Amino acid sequence: MPKLKTHKGTAKRIKITGSGKLVRERAYGNHILAKKSKARKRNMKTAASIDGRIKKNVKTALGV
């Protein structure tokens, strides 16, 4: 079985923490911000973790 290539689009968007968790940024925070509430915009600044079934798929894409 040959080595798997890293999916570069995924690698640019997702970081692996020291403990092995996958962390991503939240979407919808770039424009059309006037209609979004303060709480919603504040929550978009925080990073989100990836868990569940998709975590395994992302780790495969990252070659981890």
Beta strands, then each sheet from edge to edge (+ up, - down):
strand 1: 14-16
strand 2: 22-24
strand 3: 48-50
sheet 1: 1+ 2- 3+
end
